[in-house]
Amino acid sequence: MENRKINIALMWAKYAHGITSVNDLVLGLDRQRFNIIFIYLSGYGVERNLIKEAGYEVFYLSNVELLNAFRFSILFKLVKILKAHDVDIIHCHAHKPTVYGAIAAALARTPVVMAHVHGMGRSANLRRKLTNFLLFRRIDRIVPVAEGVRKDILRSNWLLSEQKLSVLENSVDYRRFAEVSTTKAAAKAGLSVVPANAFVFATIGRLGPYKGHAFLISAFVKVKERLPSAHLLVVGQGPLKEQLQQQVAQVGLYDSVYFLGQRDDIPRILRAIDALVLPSIASEGMPRVILEAMAARVPCVATDVGGVPEVINSDRIGWLVPSKEPHALAAAMMAVASMPKAEVEEIIEAAQDRVRRLYSHEVVRQKLLNMYESDFEARRKRT
């Protein structure tokens, strides 16, 4: 293998105001072996970029909030960056960056294009299928975040070679969630919204139509009838917040359901709660919040959508229920609340061990490193 650094460009639509799972993996790679740059289609609204502060080169190709039409100015800037940095692998995330990345790579003669697919149903309409039919011919490796996503891609795209797909699971900083020093009592007190004796459920995620929050609130009504000490934390922002708050008010649970908004102290919140509930109805690839909760020794109830059953793969790990069924969701929530402590401990121990073995950054980073090395070596043999 060539004894020089591998030049990699990570490409995203926009900076996510934090460090994502894949970026965490890349930032942990050996900088003696890899040169890494980060490229964003837009820098709109970015005031602080933690990746740039960590010493990596960062490029914004525009300052437009919404890129509805293809912009040749963005393409030309991207081509120039790829050439100037002699990029070996451009690793694109989501559809729009992949379109720009694949075309720019062809023009800049960048040897390897990777396309990362983070969720289900990303090829649902005819236009996307046609685009992918042309696009995937220019892509060397397609990287779904779960086996369910891999199967969805193969079902939804014509004549796509199965050999192009390599699953790279989402991952978590295991120690960050497993080794929180705060006690449960102190973490719960720090929330200041729930009584010390409350059994606290929480759901964490964007308040959007595919996350199923309305079904969770309906389920929580049934739980509250049987378990008066139950409280529910709703963590996250999104377009449905006001609608969900109105639903809570209509069922008279305004004193038991709390909307905490976007938070940056998720490990402390997980330390404070007694169970995590993920009521998604569709479009989940491999939700990191489940991995985070399992690492934090929090029992999990989730719907069997997307890649979730790959993580909670048995009743020894957690509780899986059908989506859009409040009765089943409520029954699982009550099962967690009523289960003897020793049995809960067995489940959370098994769940935590599963995350450590399969979904920690250290484990998944090695898989990504192998992909980069393999693709670089294949490129070297072609030239």
C-alpha positions as CSV (number, residue, x, y, z in Angstrom):
1,M,0.0,0.0,0.0
2,E,1.2,3.5,-0.7
3,N,3.1,5.0,2.2
4,R,1.3,8.4,2.1
5,K,-1.7,9.8,3.9
6,I,-5.2,9.1,2.6
7,N,-7.0,12.3,1.9
8,I,-10.7,12.2,2.8
9,A,-13.4,14.8,2.4
10,L,-16.6,14.4,4.6
11,M,-19.5,16.1,2.9
12,W,-22.7,17.2,4.5
13,A,-25.7,19.4,3.6
14,K,-25.1,21.6,6.7
15,Y,-23.3,21.7,10.0
16,A,-25.5,20.0,12.7
17,H,-24.3,22.2,15.6
18,G,-22.6,19.3,17.2
19,I,-20.6,16.3,16.3
20,T,-22.4,13.4,14.7
21,S,-21.8,9.7,15.0
22,V,-19.8,9.5,11.8
23,N,-17.8,12.6,12.5
24,D,-16.9,11.2,15.9
25,L,-15.5,8.2,14.2
26,V,-13.5,10.2,11.7
27,L,-12.1,12.6,14.3
28,G,-10.7,9.5,16.1
29,L,-8.7,8.3,13.1
30,D,-4.9,8.5,13.1
31,R,-3.9,11.9,11.8
32,Q,-0.6,10.5,10.8
33,R,-2.4,8.2,8.4
34,F,-5.4,10.4,7.3
35,N,-5.8,14.0,6.1
36,I,-9.4,14.9,6.7
37,I,-11.4,18.0,5.6
38,F,-15.1,18.8,6.1
39,I,-17.3,20.3,3.4
40,Y,-20.8,21.7,3.8
41,L,-23.2,22.7,1.1
42,S,-24.2,25.7,3.2
43,G,-22.9,27.6,6.2
44,Y,-26.1,29.4,6.8
45,G,-26.6,30.2,10.5
46,V,-23.3,28.6,11.7
47,E,-21.6,30.7,14.4
48,R,-19.4,28.1,15.9
49,N,-18.1,24.8,14.4
50,L,-16.6,22.4,16.9
51,I,-14.8,20.5,14.1
52,K,-13.0,23.6,13.0
53,E,-12.1,24.4,16.6
54,A,-10.6,20.9,16.8
55,G,-8.1,21.9,14.1
56,Y,-9.6,20.5,10.9
57,E,-10.1,22.4,7.7
58,V,-13.8,23.3,7.1
59,F,-15.4,24.6,3.9
60,Y,-18.9,26.1,3.3
61,L,-19.9,26.1,-0.4
62,S,-22.7,28.7,0.0
63,N,-24.6,30.7,2.6
64,V,-28.1,29.8,1.4
65,E,-30.6,28.5,3.9
66,L,-32.5,26.2,1.5
67,L,-30.9,24.8,-1.7
68,N,-34.0,23.9,-3.8
69,A,-32.3,24.2,-7.2
70,F,-29.0,22.8,-8.4
71,R,-26.3,25.5,-8.3
72,F,-23.3,25.3,-10.6
73,S,-21.5,27.7,-8.4
74,I,-21.5,25.2,-5.6
75,L,-20.3,22.4,-8.0
76,F,-17.4,24.5,-9.3
77,K,-16.3,25.4,-5.8
78,L,-16.4,21.7,-4.8
79,V,-14.4,20.6,-7.8
80,K,-11.8,23.2,-6.9
81,I,-11.5,22.0,-3.3
82,L,-11.3,18.3,-4.3
83,K,-8.4,19.1,-6.7
84,A,-6.6,21.4,-4.4
85,H,-6.6,18.8,-1.6
86,D,-5.9,15.8,-3.9
87,V,-8.9,14.1,-2.3
88,D,-8.8,10.3,-2.5
89,I,-12.2,9.6,-1.0
90,I,-15.2,11.8,-0.8
91,H,-17.7,10.5,1.8
92,C,-21.1,12.0,1.2
93,H,-24.0,12.1,3.6
94,A,-27.6,12.2,2.4
95,H,-28.9,12.7,-1.1
96,K,-28.1,16.3,-2.0
97,P,-24.5,16.2,-1.0
98,T,-24.2,12.9,-2.8
99,V,-25.4,14.4,-6.0
100,Y,-22.9,17.3,-5.9
101,G,-20.2,15.0,-4.6
102,A,-20.5,12.4,-7.3
103,I,-20.6,14.9,-10.1
104,A,-17.7,16.9,-8.7
105,A,-15.7,13.7,-8.1
106,A,-16.0,12.9,-11.8
107,L,-14.9,16.3,-12.8
108,A,-12.0,16.5,-10.3
109,R,-11.0,12.8,-10.9
110,T,-11.5,12.0,-7.3
111,P,-11.0,8.2,-7.2
112,V,-13.6,7.1,-4.6
113,V,-17.1,8.2,-3.8
114,M,-19.0,6.9,-0.8
115,A,-22.7,7.6,-0.2
116,H,-23.9,7.3,3.4
117,V,-27.7,6.6,3.8
118,H,-29.0,7.3,7.3
119,G,-32.7,6.4,7.1
120,M,-35.5,4.4,5.4
121,G,-37.6,5.4,2.4
122,R,-35.0,7.7,0.8
123,S,-35.9,6.4,-2.7
124,A,-39.7,6.6,-2.4
125,N,-40.6,8.5,-5.5
126,L,-40.0,8.0,-9.2
127,R,-37.8,11.1,-9.6
128,R,-35.4,9.9,-6.8
129,K,-35.3,6.4,-8.3
130,L,-34.3,7.8,-11.7
131,T,-31.7,10.1,-10.1
132,N,-30.3,7.2,-8.1
133,F,-30.2,4.9,-11.2
134,L,-27.8,7.4,-12.8
135,L,-26.0,8.5,-9.6
136,F,-25.2,5.1,-8.2
137,R,-23.2,4.2,-11.3
138,R,-20.7,6.9,-10.2
139,I,-20.6,5.7,-6.5
140,D,-18.1,3.1,-5.3
141,R,-19.6,2.3,-2.0
142,I,-23.1,2.8,-0.5
143,V,-23.1,2.8,3.3
144,P,-26.5,2.2,5.0
145,V,-26.6,2.5,8.8
146,A,-28.5,-0.7,9.3
147,E,-29.4,-4.0,7.6
148,G,-33.0,-2.8,7.3
149,V,-31.8,0.3,5.5
150,R,-29.6,-1.9,3.2
151,K,-32.6,-4.0,2.3
152,D,-34.8,-0.9,1.7
153,I,-32.1,0.5,-0.7
154,L,-32.0,-2.7,-2.7
155,R,-35.8,-2.9,-2.8
156,S,-36.2,0.7,-3.9
157,N,-33.5,1.0,-6.6
158,W,-33.3,-0.6,-10.0
159,L,-30.5,-2.9,-11.0
160,L,-28.3,-2.0,-8.0
161,S,-25.5,-4.4,-7.3
162,E,-25.6,-5.8,-3.8
163,Q,-21.8,-5.7,-3.7
164,K,-21.8,-1.9,-3.6
165,L,-23.5,-1.8,-0.2
166,S,-21.7,-2.1,3.2
167,V,-23.5,-1.6,6.4
168,L,-21.9,0.8,8.9
169,E,-24.0,0.9,12.1
170,N,-24.5,4.1,14.0
171,S,-22.3,4.2,17.1
172,V,-22.0,6.1,20.4
173,D,-19.3,7.3,22.8
174,Y,-19.8,4.4,25.1
175,R,-18.0,5.8,28.1
176,R,-19.8,9.2,27.9
177,F,-23.1,7.4,28.6
178,A,-21.9,4.4,30.7
179,E,-19.8,6.3,33.2
180,V,-21.9,9.3,34.3
181,S,-20.8,10.1,37.9
182,T,-24.1,11.8,38.9
183,T,-26.4,9.7,41.0
184,K,-30.0,9.1,39.8
185,A,-31.4,11.1,42.7
186,A,-29.2,14.1,42.0
187,A,-29.9,13.9,38.2
188,K,-33.6,13.8,38.9
189,A,-33.4,16.7,41.3
190,G,-31.5,18.6,38.7
191,L,-34.5,18.4,36.3
192,S,-36.6,20.2,38.9
193,V,-39.9,19.3,37.2
194,V,-40.5,15.8,38.5
195,P,-41.1,14.6,42.1
196,A,-38.4,12.4,43.7
197,N,-40.7,9.4,43.9
198,A,-41.9,9.7,40.3
199,F,-41.4,6.9,37.7
200,V,-40.0,8.9,34.8
201,F,-40.4,7.9,31.2
202,A,-38.7,10.0,28.5
203,T,-38.7,10.3,24.8
204,I,-35.8,12.0,23.0
205,G,-35.9,13.2,19.4
206,R,-37.2,15.7,16.9
207,L,-40.9,16.5,17.3
208,G,-41.8,15.6,13.7
209,P,-44.5,13.5,12.1
210,Y,-42.6,10.3,11.8
211,K,-41.6,10.1,15.5
212,G,-45.0,9.0,16.8
213,H,-45.3,11.3,19.8
214,A,-49.1,11.6,19.5
215,F,-49.3,7.8,20.0
216,L,-47.0,8.0,23.0
217,I,-49.2,10.6,24.6
218,S,-52.2,8.4,24.0
219,A,-50.4,5.5,25.6
220,F,-49.2,7.6,28.5
221,V,-52.9,8.4,29.4
222,K,-53.4,4.7,29.9
223,V,-50.2,4.4,31.9
224,K,-51.1,7.3,34.2
225,E,-54.4,5.7,35.0
226,R,-52.6,2.6,36.3
227,L,-49.5,4.3,37.6
228,P,-50.3,7.7,39.2
229,S,-46.6,8.4,39.9
230,A,-45.7,8.2,36.2
231,H,-44.3,11.3,34.5
232,L,-43.2,11.8,30.9
233,L,-40.3,14.0,29.6
234,V,-40.4,15.1,26.0
235,V,-37.0,16.2,24.9
236,G,-36.5,17.8,21.5
237,Q,-37.7,20.5,19.2
238,G,-39.8,20.4,16.0
239,P,-42.8,21.5,14.1
240,L,-45.3,19.5,16.1
241,K,-44.4,20.9,19.5
242,E,-47.5,23.2,19.8
243,Q,-49.8,20.5,18.5
244,L,-48.5,17.9,21.0
245,Q,-48.8,20.4,23.9
246,Q,-52.4,20.9,22.9
247,Q,-52.9,17.2,23.0
248,V,-51.4,17.0,26.5
249,A,-53.7,19.8,27.6
250,Q,-56.8,18.1,26.1
251,V,-56.2,14.9,28.1
252,G,-55.5,16.8,31.3
253,L,-51.9,15.7,31.8
254,Y,-50.2,19.1,31.7
255,D,-48.9,18.5,35.2
256,S,-47.3,15.1,34.3
257,V,-45.9,15.7,30.8
258,Y,-43.0,18.2,30.4
259,F,-41.6,19.5,27.2
260,L,-37.9,20.2,27.8
261,G,-36.9,21.4,24.3
262,Q,-33.5,20.8,22.8
263,R,-30.9,19.7,25.4
264,D,-27.2,19.2,25.4
265,D,-27.1,17.3,28.6
266,I,-28.6,14.0,27.4
267,P,-26.3,11.8,29.6
268,R,-27.6,13.5,32.7
269,I,-31.2,13.2,31.5
270,L,-30.8,9.5,30.8
271,R,-29.3,9.2,34.3
272,A,-32.5,10.8,35.8
273,I,-35.1,8.6,34.0
274,D,-36.4,5.1,34.6
275,A,-37.2,4.2,31.0
276,L,-36.8,5.5,27.5
277,V,-39.6,5.3,24.9
278,L,-39.2,5.6,21.2
279,P,-42.6,5.6,19.5
280,S,-41.5,6.1,15.9
281,I,-43.9,5.1,13.2
282,A,-41.5,5.1,10.2
283,S,-38.2,6.2,8.7
284,E,-35.9,5.1,11.5
285,G,-32.5,3.9,10.3
286,M,-30.7,3.2,13.5
287,P,-31.6,5.7,16.2
288,R,-28.6,6.7,18.3
289,V,-30.8,7.6,21.3
290,I,-31.6,3.9,21.8
291,L,-27.9,3.1,21.8
292,E,-27.2,5.9,24.2
293,A,-29.9,4.8,26.6
294,M,-28.7,1.2,26.5
295,A,-25.2,2.3,27.2
296,A,-26.5,4.4,30.1
297,R,-28.3,1.3,31.6
298,V,-31.8,2.7,30.8
299,P,-34.5,0.1,29.9
300,C,-35.9,0.9,26.4
301,V,-39.4,0.5,24.9
302,A,-39.5,1.1,21.1
303,T,-41.5,0.4,18.0
304,D,-40.3,-2.3,15.6
305,V,-39.5,0.0,12.6
306,G,-36.4,0.4,10.5
307,G,-33.2,-0.8,12.1
308,V,-34.6,-0.7,15.7
309,P,-35.2,-4.6,15.8
310,E,-31.5,-5.0,14.9
311,V,-30.5,-3.3,18.2
312,I,-33.3,-4.6,20.4
313,N,-33.1,-8.1,19.0
314,S,-34.7,-10.0,21.8
315,D,-36.8,-9.5,24.9
316,R,-33.6,-9.9,26.9
317,I,-32.5,-6.5,25.6
318,G,-35.7,-4.4,25.7
319,W,-39.3,-4.1,24.7
320,L,-40.4,-4.0,21.0
321,V,-44.0,-3.2,20.0
322,P,-45.9,-2.5,16.8
323,S,-46.0,1.1,15.7
324,K,-49.2,3.2,15.9
325,E,-50.6,1.0,18.6
326,P,-51.0,3.0,21.9
327,H,-52.4,0.0,23.8
328,A,-49.3,-2.1,23.0
329,L,-47.0,0.8,23.8
330,A,-48.8,1.4,27.2
331,A,-48.6,-2.3,28.0
332,A,-44.8,-2.4,27.4
333,M,-44.4,0.8,29.5
334,M,-46.3,-0.8,32.3
335,A,-44.3,-4.0,32.0
336,V,-41.1,-2.0,32.6
337,A,-42.6,-0.1,35.5
338,S,-43.9,-3.3,37.2
339,M,-41.0,-5.6,36.6
340,P,-39.0,-6.7,39.6
341,K,-35.7,-4.8,40.0
342,A,-33.5,-7.9,39.6
343,E,-35.1,-8.7,36.2
344,V,-34.7,-5.1,35.0
345,E,-31.1,-5.3,36.0
346,E,-30.6,-8.4,33.9
347,I,-32.1,-6.6,30.9
348,I,-30.1,-3.4,31.2
349,E,-26.9,-5.3,31.8
350,A,-27.4,-7.3,28.6
351,A,-28.3,-4.2,26.7
352,Q,-25.3,-2.3,27.9
353,D,-23.0,-5.1,27.0
354,R,-24.5,-5.3,23.5
355,V,-23.8,-1.6,22.9
356,R,-20.2,-2.0,24.1
357,R,-19.5,-5.0,21.9
358,L,-21.3,-3.9,18.7
359,Y,-22.0,-0.1,18.7
360,S,-19.3,1.7,20.5
361,H,-17.2,4.2,18.6
362,E,-14.1,2.0,19.0
363,V,-15.8,-1.0,17.3
364,V,-17.5,0.9,14.5
365,R,-14.5,3.1,13.8
366,Q,-12.5,0.1,13.0
367,K,-15.1,-0.9,10.4
368,L,-15.0,2.5,8.8
369,L,-11.2,2.5,8.8
370,N,-11.2,-0.8,7.0
371,M,-13.6,0.6,4.4
372,Y,-11.3,3.6,3.8
373,E,-8.2,1.5,3.6
374,S,-9.8,-1.0,1.3
375,D,-11.2,1.6,-1.1
376,F,-7.9,3.4,-1.2
377,E,-6.1,0.2,-2.0
378,A,-8.6,-0.7,-4.7
379,R,-8.1,2.8,-6.2
380,R,-4.3,2.3,-6.1
381,K,-4.5,-0.9,-8.0
382,R,-6.7,0.7,-10.7
383,T,-4.1,3.4,-11.4
